[in-house]
Amino acid sequence: MKRLLRITVLFSVTLLWWGEKGYAATPAMDAAEKETVSATVEAEADKKDPKSDKKSDEPKRKRNLGHLSGSFETNTIYYVEDSKTGAVVPHNSYGSNNFLKLDFQFGRFSAGVQLEYYPHPLVGTPMQGYEYVMEGFSINNLTEKYISWTDRNYSVTVGDFYEQFGSGLVLRAWEDRALGFNNSLGGGRVTFDIGEVLQGKALFGFPRYYMEGFDSYSSTQVAAGDLSLSLSNALGWKGHSFALEGSLVNRHESGHPADYTEEVLGFALPRNVLSWSARAAYEHRGWMLRFEYVGKGKDLLTSPLTQEFEFKRGSAQLAEVGYSGNGLSLTAMFRRLDNMQDLMYRTENNALAGNILNYVPALAPQHTYLLSTLEPYRPNVFGEIGGQIDLFYLFKKGSVIGGRRGLKVHGNFSMYYTLDGATGKPGNHFLYRDFTCDLDKSWNRRLRTVLFVSLQKFANHAGDPEKTLSQNVFVGDITYKFTRKFSVRAELQYLYTPDGPDGDWVAGLLELNVAPKWSIWGSDMYNYGGTEINYYSVGASFTHSFVRVALSWGRNREGYICSGGVCRQMPAYTGGNLQMTLTF
């Protein structure tokens, strides 16, 4: 009996050692095992009879069943006719985009799916200006599915995944539901990390191309690799971060339309287009330097200058320098693009936003005030050159300018020109300029004000590229806290233009917030210099725990919806909008 007791003790100690090495499910189990060993040792010391009727109080071992998380999102619009704006009501008077995402993780293993449901009002008429979606629900709506194994130094993913190399100029597979955009890759990816010195990725997949019938993948194949060498880690440079990086992306098309023959085009289209990127990044004591050079193999495009097919290479250069410290943040960026439109299909639906493999954002301020977003900047992928300087400074509390609570100052200047012929006219032409400044001041615990100015100038894309239009936006933004939870925010905006086709605008917003759950707002934009139309909106949102619900009603102007510097065109519509997000 004593021998059996010693074996039991030895087995328990072995289990305890095994758990301490990281194989136990939870720390609570380790504690329980320690209590078991201690109780057993004490029993042996006291030479108690193991057949005693005394029952153990040891808790039962809990099984690790993994962790399930997910989210559900719906965006539903009910349309009504509006003779003022000319908004058209679809057949069923509503449209809805719905997403259910589920992710499961068990140790180093993970898996997930995303289901999408689009009960659209009319086939071919997407909600809110979306381009291609699938009506109804079927097994094909299981659009994002993956399994993955992640170890300390490597990972393997099979299924649908997102990826970005560098700034995204050679490859970016991503999703943006506000844009109705998703070009995730369906295939496989392997990553590795050798001693935090050399990191790499290799992938192969088929990009997602909207949702057409039962085939949501394009026929284009993407094979790519990315390497990053940290010289600072390799050489032990403490306080410095210096890395050299490079990427290769090959796009392979299995075939071309029959009418795009060598006799018609004047040249033969190859099946492969190779793009590459070379990058360097350095950081030290608040300083940041980055440079990227991109080369793109010969590709088919329609020349904006001659409107004829051309077969030419592409290139891009991106440089950034910045400093952050002592209340100051300063960033300067320069970018040059030349034929950097990298499409899944060279000849099919070239104009569609979803027919893209790389990421070319607008390097200009992404405004949020209503009137400052009427003419957002859209980069010219056929050829542009320019950049921006962004400055933020905090005047500290107690300083002469900062006063008792400090003062935040932000300024941005951005300007871009086209390269020769990129606008359909020979020579370089002005594209866009924006000078922005805003002052953010908290006067006391209750009162905060923001003064915003944006002086914008842009080319008249619909007419002569030599002609430019300008608009100046002025905003006063005030927030007052009556209590710790209740606050009121008001905006007054004015847009002045000496040559804009719609004339001047005025806008206002009133927002009531009861933190952290309720927000109620009302806004209006009035084009008193041209159409004399009111673009009104009222709504409320409720947030609690895992749920957020927002309901609004109003009139929406035709224009652009932008996210991350990428824009899509939205038609005018009037109606109600329900947005709901659940996370668990």
C-alpha positions as semicolon CSV with decimal commas, in nm:
position;residue;x (nm);y (nm);z (nm)
1;M;0,000;0,000;0,000
2;K;0,284;0,238;0,081
3;R;0,444;0,157;-0,253
4;L;0,118;0,245;-0,429
5;L;0,104;0,572;-0,235
6;R;0,462;0,663;-0,340
7;I;0,373;0,593;-0,706
8;T;0,070;0,821;-0,673
9;V;0,284;1,100;-0,527
10;L;0,545;1,061;-0,803
11;F;0,273;1,071;-1,072
12;S;0,120;1,386;-0,921
13;V;0,457;1,562;-0,904
14;T;0,517;1,470;-1,270
15;L;0,181;1,623;-1,367
16;L;0,267;1,936;-1,172
17;W;0,601;1,969;-1,356
18;W;0,423;1,911;-1,689
19;G;0,175;2,193;-1,616
20;E;0,449;2,435;-1,511
21;K;0,616;2,376;-1,850
22;G;0,315;2,533;-2,019
23;Y;0,097;2,235;-2,111
24;A;-0,173;2,281;-1,843
25;A;-0,495;2,434;-1,969
26;T;-0,527;2,715;-1,713
27;P;-0,344;2,850;-1,405
28;A;-0,642;2,740;-1,193
29;M;-0,565;2,378;-1,283
30;D;-0,205;2,418;-1,174
31;A;-0,319;2,542;-0,834
32;A;-0,556;2,247;-0,796
33;E;-0,281;2,000;-0,879
34;K;-0,048;2,163;-0,625
35;E;-0,315;2,126;-0,358
36;T;-0,356;1,758;-0,453
37;V;0,019;1,692;-0,420
38;S;0,036;1,874;-0,088
39;A;-0,261;1,681;0,052
40;T;-0,112;1,349;-0,063
41;V;0,228;1,424;0,091
42;E;0,065;1,517;0,420
43;A;-0,136;1,196;0,414
44;E;0,180;0,991;0,366
45;A;0,356;1,178;0,647
46;D;0,071;1,114;0,887
47;K;0,051;0,750;0,765
48;K;-0,322;0,777;0,720
49;D;-0,517;0,494;0,569
50;P;-0,579;0,579;0,199
51;K;-0,909;0,388;0,226
52;S;-1,044;0,645;0,467
53;D;-1,403;0,759;0,412
54;K;-1,289;1,125;0,412
55;K;-1,389;1,281;0,077
56;S;-1,153;1,517;-0,110
57;D;-1,254;1,880;-0,164
58;E;-1,040;1,900;-0,479
59;P;-1,227;2,079;-0,761
60;K;-1,281;1,890;-1,083
61;R;-1,050;1,960;-1,374
62;K;-1,205;2,197;-1,629
63;R;-1,175;2,105;-1,993
64;N;-1,037;2,365;-2,234
65;L;-1,292;2,377;-2,514
66;G;-1,139;2,678;-2,691
67;H;-1,278;3,027;-2,739
68;L;-1,549;3,138;-2,982
69;S;-1,586;3,505;-3,075
70;G;-1,775;3,686;-3,345
71;S;-1,979;3,981;-3,462
72;F;-2,294;4,059;-3,656
73;E;-2,339;4,379;-3,855
74;T;-2,635;4,506;-4,053
75;N;-2,677;4,820;-4,261
76;T;-3,033;4,861;-4,392
77;I;-3,183;5,154;-4,583
78;Y;-3,550;5,225;-4,658
79;Y;-3,585;5,451;-4,963
80;V;-3,851;5,711;-5,040
81;E;-3,903;5,925;-5,347
82;D;-3,762;6,278;-5,344
83;S;-3,837;6,514;-5,631
84;K;-3,592;6,771;-5,496
85;T;-3,285;6,553;-5,540
86;G;-3,419;6,316;-5,805
87;A;-3,358;6,015;-5,580
88;V;-3,499;5,693;-5,732
89;V;-3,685;5,436;-5,521
90;P;-3,596;5,073;-5,605
91;H;-3,857;4,805;-5,665
92;N;-3,879;4,681;-5,305
93;S;-3,803;5,019;-5,146
94;Y;-3,518;4,891;-4,930
95;G;-3,169;4,745;-4,938
96;S;-2,962;4,569;-4,677
97;N;-2,603;4,450;-4,627
98;N;-2,553;4,191;-4,351
99;F;-2,237;4,026;-4,218
100;L;-2,194;3,747;-3,963
101;K;-1,835;3,666;-3,863
102;L;-1,733;3,376;-3,638
103;D;-1,380;3,297;-3,514
104;F;-1,274;2,997;-3,306
105;Q;-0,939;2,957;-3,129
106;F;-0,803;2,652;-2,952
107;G;-0,443;2,691;-2,846
108;R;-0,237;2,756;-3,157
109;F;-0,521;2,650;-3,388
110;S;-0,779;2,896;-3,518
111;A;-1,057;2,889;-3,773
112;G;-1,327;3,124;-3,891
113;V;-1,608;3,197;-4,135
114;Q;-1,795;3,501;-4,259
115;L;-2,147;3,484;-4,400
116;E;-2,294;3,767;-4,607
117;Y;-2,658;3,831;-4,692
118;Y;-2,777;4,092;-4,943
119;P;-3,156;4,110;-4,983
120;H;-3,124;4,392;-5,235
121;P;-3,422;4,571;-5,381
122;L;-3,330;4,509;-5,745
123;V;-3,073;4,285;-5,912
124;G;-2,799;4,505;-6,056
125;T;-2,900;4,806;-5,845
126;P;-2,681;4,778;-5,535
127;M;-2,771;4,960;-5,217
128;Q;-2,619;5,303;-5,174
129;G;-2,397;5,285;-5,479
130;Y;-2,234;4,949;-5,417
131;E;-2,119;4,790;-5,741
132;Y;-2,155;4,412;-5,738
133;V;-2,330;4,197;-5,480
134;M;-2,537;3,878;-5,480
135;E;-2,908;3,893;-5,403
136;G;-3,053;3,651;-5,151
137;F;-2,880;3,378;-4,951
138;S;-2,712;3,052;-5,044
139;I;-2,415;2,841;-4,939
140;N;-2,207;3,070;-5,159
141;N;-2,259;3,346;-4,903
142;L;-2,003;3,164;-4,689
143;T;-1,747;3,403;-4,836
144;E;-1,463;3,411;-4,581
145;K;-1,342;3,080;-4,442
146;Y;-1,002;2,982;-4,307
147;I;-0,806;2,754;-4,078
148;S;-0,472;2,858;-3,931
149;W;-0,193;2,726;-3,711
150;T;0,027;2,985;-3,539
151;D;0,346;2,877;-3,366
152;R;0,617;3,083;-3,203
153;N;0,824;3,124;-3,521
154;Y;0,586;3,040;-3,804
155;S;0,223;3,027;-3,911
156;V;0,026;2,846;-4,179
157;T;-0,312;2,964;-4,312
158;V;-0,538;2,786;-4,560
159;G;-0,855;2,950;-4,690
160;D;-0,941;3,319;-4,725
161;F;-0,706;3,575;-4,575
162;Y;-0,605;3,942;-4,588
163;E;-0,253;4,067;-4,649
164;Q;-0,050;4,382;-4,717
165;F;0,311;4,425;-4,832
166;G;0,473;4,754;-4,731
167;S;0,242;5,049;-4,790
168;G;0,022;4,835;-5,015
169;L;0,141;4,976;-5,348
170;V;0,228;4,626;-5,475
171;L;-0,033;4,422;-5,285
172;R;-0,315;4,476;-5,042
173;A;-0,595;4,226;-4,982
174;W;-0,847;4,391;-4,750
175;E;-1,210;4,453;-4,663
176;D;-1,394;4,782;-4,617
177;R;-1,769;4,743;-4,573
178;A;-1,832;5,117;-4,601
179;L;-1,693;5,099;-4,955
180;G;-1,854;4,764;-5,035
181;F;-1,504;4,634;-5,099
182;N;-1,342;4,295;-5,035
183;N;-1,055;4,146;-5,240
184;S;-0,939;3,882;-4,992
185;L;-0,719;3,603;-5,127
186;G;-0,842;3,244;-5,134
187;G;-0,548;3,005;-5,111
188;G;-0,261;2,953;-4,869
189;R;-0,003;3,158;-4,678
190;V;0,307;3,074;-4,474
191;T;0,493;3,320;-4,247
192;F;0,814;3,279;-4,047
193;D;1,025;3,475;-3,800
194;I;1,390;3,383;-3,736
195;G;1,512;3,536;-3,412
196;E;1,333;3,868;-3,475
197;V;1,596;3,930;-3,742
198;L;1,445;3,786;-4,058
199;Q;1,069;3,775;-4,120
200;G;0,905;3,645;-4,433
201;K;0,577;3,563;-4,602
202;A;0,488;3,347;-4,901
203;L;0,138;3,315;-5,043
204;F;-0,066;3,193;-5,336
205;G;-0,432;3,262;-5,398
206;F;-0,723;3,379;-5,611
207;P;-0,854;3,729;-5,529
208;R;-1,219;3,767;-5,443
209;Y;-1,412;3,954;-5,712
210;Y;-1,740;4,070;-5,557
211;M;-2,015;3,802;-5,546
212;E;-2,121;3,679;-5,889
213;G;-2,332;3,363;-5,894
214;F;-2,152;3,071;-5,735
215;D;-1,804;3,194;-5,823
216;S;-1,681;3,466;-5,591
217;Y;-1,314;3,425;-5,692
218;S;-1,151;3,575;-5,998
219;S;-0,965;3,354;-6,244
220;T;-0,650;3,559;-6,178
221;Q;-0,380;3,389;-5,974
222;V;-0,153;3,579;-5,734
223;A;0,182;3,438;-5,615
224;A;0,381;3,663;-5,383
225;G;0,659;3,678;-5,127
226;D;0,785;3,935;-4,878
227;L;1,107;3,955;-4,671
228;S;1,211;4,191;-4,391
229;L;1,566;4,199;-4,250
230;S;1,614;4,383;-3,920
231;L;1,978;4,498;-3,927
232;S;1,941;4,672;-3,591
233;N;1,842;4,346;-3,421
234;A;2,108;4,149;-3,606
235;L;2,386;4,392;-3,507
236;G;2,250;4,470;-3,159
237;W;2,191;4,842;-3,214
238;K;2,005;4,939;-2,900
239;G;1,772;5,235;-2,936
240;H;1,778;5,206;-3,316
241;S;1,540;5,032;-3,557
242;F;1,668;4,978;-3,910
243;A;1,512;4,733;-4,155
244;L;1,548;4,648;-4,523
245;E;1,245;4,496;-4,692
246;G;1,144;4,364;-5,031
247;S;0,842;4,213;-5,207
248;L;0,765;4,025;-5,527
249;V;0,410;3,987;-5,663
250;N;0,321;3,797;-5,979
251;R;-0,025;3,829;-6,129
252;H;-0,122;3,552;-6,370
253;E;-0,428;3,568;-6,596
254;S;-0,538;3,239;-6,749
255;G;-0,685;3,402;-7,059
256;H;-0,794;3,721;-7,235
257;P;-1,109;3,826;-7,422
258;A;-1,113;3,696;-7,778
259;D;-1,120;4,043;-7,937
260;Y;-0,798;4,151;-7,762
261;T;-0,569;3,981;-8,009
262;E;-0,223;4,088;-8,115
263;E;-0,364;4,208;-8,446
264;V;-0,613;4,437;-8,270
265;L;-0,381;4,569;-7,999
266;G;-0,059;4,579;-8,195
267;F;0,118;4,375;-7,930
268;A;0,077;4,042;-7,751
269;L;-0,054;4,038;-7,395
270;P;0,156;3,822;-7,163
271;R;-0,016;3,609;-6,902
272;N;0,209;3,733;-6,619
273;V;0,274;4,079;-6,476
274;L;0,548;4,103;-6,213
275;S;0,560;4,383;-5,955
276;W;0,829;4,440;-5,695
277;S;0,901;4,670;-5,403
278;A;1,223;4,768;-5,223
279;R;1,189;4,945;-4,886
280;A;1,401;5,087;-4,606
281;A;1,283;5,206;-4,264
282;Y;1,479;5,371;-3,982
283;E;1,364;5,496;-3,639
284;H;1,564;5,653;-3,356
285;R;1,466;5,878;-3,064
286;G;1,142;5,999;-3,215
287;W;1,279;6,027;-3,571
288;M;1,134;5,817;-3,854
289;L;1,263;5,775;-4,211
290;R;1,100;5,549;-4,472
291;F;1,149;5,501;-4,843
292;E;0,984;5,268;-5,092
293;Y;1,049;5,214;-5,462
294;V;0,801;5,013;-5,665
295;G;0,838;4,869;-6,013
296;K;0,554;4,721;-6,217
297;G;0,591;4,506;-6,530
298;K;0,442;4,598;-6,864
299;D;0,065;4,609;-6,849
300;L;-0,228;4,704;-7,068
301;L;-0,395;5,042;-7,020
302;T;-0,602;5,291;-7,213
303;S;-0,401;5,611;-7,248
304;P;-0,585;5,913;-7,105
305;L;-0,401;6,124;-7,364
306;T;-0,472;5,930;-7,684
307;Q;-0,758;5,700;-7,570
308;E;-0,567;5,416;-7,737
309;F;-0,433;5,092;-7,590
310;E;-0,080;5,108;-7,458
311;F;0,153;4,848;-7,313
312;K;0,388;5,010;-7,063
313;R;0,559;4,969;-6,729
314;G;0,461;5,135;-6,403
315;S;0,654;5,275;-6,108
316;A;0,607;5,456;-5,779
317;Q;0,823;5,625;-5,518
318;L;0,715;5,698;-5,163
319;A;0,926;5,883;-4,904
320;E;0,839;5,978;-4,545
321;V;1,024;6,165;-4,275
322;G;0,883;6,240;-3,933
323;Y;0,957;6,341;-3,578
324;S;0,752;6,295;-3,260
325;G;0,846;6,420;-2,914
326;N;0,807;6,703;-2,662
327;G;0,451;6,775;-2,772
328;L;0,550;6,800;-3,140
329;S;0,455;6,565;-3,423
330;L;0,580;6,647;-3,773
331;T;0,546;6,430;-4,085
332;A;0,640;6,505;-4,446
333;M;0,543;6,269;-4,729
334;F;0,628;6,262;-5,099
335;R;0,479;6,029;-5,360
336;R;0,508;5,984;-5,734
337;L;0,281;5,748;-5,929
338;D;0,313;5,637;-6,290
339;N;0,070;5,376;-6,425
340;M;0,010;5,217;-6,084
341;Q;-0,335;5,078;-6,149
342;D;-0,290;4,705;-6,079
343;L;-0,609;4,527;-6,185
344;M;-0,726;4,169;-6,142
345;Y;-0,858;4,183;-6,499
346;R;-0,681;4,409;-6,747
347;T;-0,973;4,442;-6,983
348;E;-1,288;4,352;-6,789
349;N;-1,477;4,625;-6,596
350;N;-1,164;4,832;-6,550
351;A;-1,356;5,117;-6,390
352;L;-1,498;4,910;-6,104
353;A;-1,343;4,980;-5,763
354;G;-1,337;4,609;-5,676
355;N;-1,117;4,523;-5,976
356;I;-0,795;4,611;-5,794
357;L;-0,506;4,433;-5,623
358;N;-0,303;4,718;-5,477
359;Y;-0,374;5,014;-5,248
360;V;-0,336;5,376;-5,363
361;P;-0,485;5,605;-5,097
362;A;-0,515;5,981;-5,111
363;L;-0,223;6,124;-4,911
364;A;-0,423;6,427;-4,804
365;P;-0,633;6,519;-4,497
366;Q;-0,929;6,287;-4,440
367;H;-1,183;6,543;-4,320
368;T;-1,491;6,460;-4,113
369;Y;-1,683;6,790;-4,108
370;L;-1,977;6,786;-4,353
371;L;-1,881;7,070;-4,588
372;S;-1,511;6,985;-4,596
373;T;-1,592;6,643;-4,750
374;L;-1,794;6,765;-5,051
375;E;-1,490;6,741;-5,283
376;P;-1,249;6,482;-5,140
377;Y;-0,921;6,419;-5,318
378;R;-0,896;6,107;-5,536
379;P;-0,545;6,014;-5,654
380;N;-0,469;5,983;-6,024
381;V;-0,321;5,633;-6,065
382;F;-0,221;5,705;-6,426
383;G;0,030;5,964;-6,310
384;E;0,067;6,216;-6,029
385;I;0,336;6,375;-5,815
386;G;0,308;6,562;-5,486
387;G;0,291;6,522;-5,112
388;Q;0,184;6,663;-4,780
389;I;0,327;6,812;-4,460
390;D;0,137;6,743;-4,139
391;L;0,211;6,925;-3,812
392;F;0,069;6,880;-3,463
393;Y;0,185;7,074;-3,158
394;L;0,063;7,079;-2,799
395;F;0,119;7,401;-2,608
396;K;0,157;7,267;-2,257
397;K;-0,049;7,359;-1,955
398;G;0,085;7,666;-1,778
399;S;0,258;7,811;-2,085
400;V;0,179;8,160;-2,211
401;I;-0,018;8,030;-2,512
402;G;-0,143;7,705;-2,357
403;G;-0,295;7,866;-2,052
404;R;-0,439;7,655;-1,771
405;R;-0,538;7,359;-1,989
406;G;-0,310;7,369;-2,292
407;L;-0,380;7,424;-2,661
408;K;-0,369;7,171;-2,948
409;V;-0,270;7,306;-3,290
410;H;-0,288;7,101;-3,608
411;G;-0,195;7,205;-3,960
412;N;-0,168;7,026;-4,294
413;F;-0,061;7,132;-4,642
414;S;-0,099;6,897;-4,939
415;M;-0,052;6,956;-5,314
416;Y;-0,053;6,730;-5,622
417;Y;0,011;6,763;-5,997
418;T;-0,045;6,517;-6,279
419;L;0,233;6,369;-6,487
420;D;0,245;6,439;-6,859
421;G;-0,073;6,326;-7,031
422;A;-0,243;6,177;-6,725
423;T;-0,546;6,408;-6,760
424;G;-0,585;6,371;-7,136
425;K;-0,383;6,686;-7,211
426;P;-0,007;6,706;-7,277
427;G;0,207;6,845;-6,998
428;N;0,179;6,847;-6,619
429;H;-0,134;6,997;-6,468
430;F;-0,254;7,105;-6,127
431;L;-0,468;6,847;-5,947
432;Y;-0,536;6,938;-5,585
433;R;-0,433;7,163;-5,297
434;D;-0,555;7,180;-4,939
435;F;-0,435;7,398;-4,654
436;T;-0,595;7,301;-4,323
437;C;-0,560;7,440;-3,972
438;D;-0,754;7,367;-3,655
439;L;-0,721;7,489;-3,295
440;D;-0,850;7,266;-3,015
441;K;-0,887;7,437;-2,675
442;S;-1,036;7,318;-2,344
443;W;-1,120;7,628;-2,142
444;N;-1,226;7,444;-1,825
445;R;-1,377;7,110;-1,722
446;R;-1,699;7,192;-1,906
447;L;-1,618;7,396;-2,218
448;R;-1,416;7,289;-2,523
449;T;-1,396;7,464;-2,863
450;V;-1,248;7,374;-3,203
451;L;-1,187;7,625;-3,481
452;F;-1,132;7,466;-3,823
453;V;-1,032;7,616;-4,159
454;S;-0,975;7,432;-4,488
455;L;-0,874;7,620;-4,804
456;Q;-0,923;7,379;-5,094
457;K;-0,845;7,408;-5,464
458;F;-0,891;7,135;-5,723
459;A;-0,894;7,076;-6,097
460;N;-1,218;7,082;-6,290
461;H;-1,210;6,715;-6,397
462;A;-1,525;6,745;-6,606
463;G;-1,387;7,024;-6,825
464;D;-1,064;7,197;-6,917
465;P;-0,779;7,066;-6,692
466;E;-0,633;7,417;-6,692
467;K;-0,941;7,546;-6,513
468;T;-0,949;7,514;-6,134
469;L;-1,218;7,552;-5,871
470;S;-1,173;7,660;-5,511
471;Q;-1,372;7,645;-5,191
472;N;-1,297;7,769;-4,839
473;V;-1,454;7,593;-4,539
474;F;-1,486;7,750;-4,193
475;V;-1,613;7,554;-3,890
476;G;-1,686;7,642;-3,528
477;D;-1,723;7,336;-3,301
478;I;-1,823;7,375;-2,935
479;T;-1,883;7,112;-2,664
480;Y;-2,026;7,186;-2,321
481;K;-2,051;6,930;-2,037
482;F;-2,339;6,999;-1,803
483;T;-2,260;6,695;-1,590
484;R;-2,006;6,416;-1,597
485;K;-2,235;6,218;-1,830
486;F;-2,447;6,477;-2,013
487;S;-2,294;6,700;-2,282
488;V;-2,404;6,905;-2,582
489;R;-2,199;6,958;-2,899
490;A;-2,283;7,209;-3,172
491;E;-2,124;7,284;-3,510
492;L;-2,168;7,580;-3,741
493;Q;-2,011;7,549;-4,088
494;Y;-1,977;7,779;-4,387
495;L;-1,839;7,708;-4,734
496;Y;-1,750;7,997;-4,960
497;T;-1,663;7,943;-5,326
498;P;-1,607;8,216;-5,587
499;D;-1,632;7,976;-5,883
500;G;-1,798;7,651;-5,770
501;P;-2,095;7,530;-5,978
502;D;-2,322;7,494;-5,671
503;G;-2,227;7,819;-5,500
504;D;-2,202;7,864;-5,123
505;W;-2,316;7,628;-4,849
506;V;-2,404;7,654;-4,482
507;A;-2,441;7,366;-4,238
508;G;-2,516;7,304;-3,872
509;L;-2,524;7,016;-3,627
510;L;-2,661;6,971;-3,274
511;E;-2,567;6,659;-3,077
512;L;-2,682;6,550;-2,731
513;N;-2,474;6,283;-2,555
514;V;-2,560;6,088;-2,243
515;A;-2,245;5,888;-2,178
516;P;-2,184;5,609;-2,233
517;K;-2,507;5,488;-2,392
518;W;-2,706;5,753;-2,577
519;S;-2,637;6,002;-2,856
520;I;-2,907;6,206;-3,035
521;W;-2,832;6,442;-3,323
522;G;-2,977;6,658;-3,596
523;S;-2,793;6,822;-3,887
524;D;-2,865;7,018;-4,203
525;M;-2,666;7,129;-4,509
526;Y;-2,821;7,404;-4,719
527;N;-2,697;7,499;-5,065
528;Y;-2,823;7,854;-5,071
529;G;-2,591;7,959;-5,353
530;G;-2,722;7,712;-5,612
531;T;-2,985;7,437;-5,580
532;E;-3,132;7,573;-5,255
533;I;-3,183;7,219;-5,126
534;N;-3,173;7,123;-4,758
535;Y;-2,985;6,800;-4,686
536;Y;-3,124;6,723;-4,340
537;S;-3,062;6,430;-4,107
538;V;-3,185;6,331;-3,762
539;G;-3,092;6,023;-3,568
540;A;-3,002;5,850;-3,244
541;S;-2,763;5,577;-3,135
542;F;-2,761;5,345;-2,835
543;T;-2,458;5,154;-2,707
544;H;-2,459;4,901;-2,428
545;S;-2,218;4,620;-2,360
546;F;-2,189;4,418;-2,683
547;V;-2,455;4,599;-2,889
548;R;-2,467;4,929;-3,078
549;V;-2,778;5,046;-3,266
550;A;-2,808;5,365;-3,473
551;L;-3,124;5,484;-3,650
552;S;-3,141;5,792;-3,874
553;W;-3,362;5,959;-4,131
554;G;-3,262;6,217;-4,387
555;R;-3,170;6,335;-4,732
556;N;-2,827;6,244;-4,867
557;R;-2,643;6,436;-5,138
558;E;-2,489;6,266;-5,438
559;G;-2,115;6,254;-5,390
560;Y;-1,828;6,043;-5,262
561;I;-1,796;5,816;-4,959
562;C;-1,431;5,781;-4,856
563;S;-1,255;5,544;-4,617
564;G;-0,880;5,541;-4,564
565;G;-0,826;5,772;-4,860
566;V;-1,017;5,544;-5,103
567;C;-1,354;5,666;-5,233
568;R;-1,665;5,534;-5,404
569;Q;-1,940;5,736;-5,564
570;M;-2,278;5,737;-5,389
571;P;-2,606;5,836;-5,558
572;A;-2,849;6,072;-5,389
573;Y;-3,111;5,905;-5,174
574;T;-3,370;5,994;-4,911
575;G;-3,491;5,758;-4,641
576;G;-3,418;5,583;-4,316
577;N;-3,100;5,401;-4,219
578;L;-3,062;5,130;-3,954
579;Q;-2,714;5,025;-3,847
580;M;-2,658;4,761;-3,582
581;T;-2,344;4,587;-3,457
582;L;-2,326;4,295;-3,213
583;T;-1,996;4,162;-3,080
584;F;-1,945;3,856;-2,864
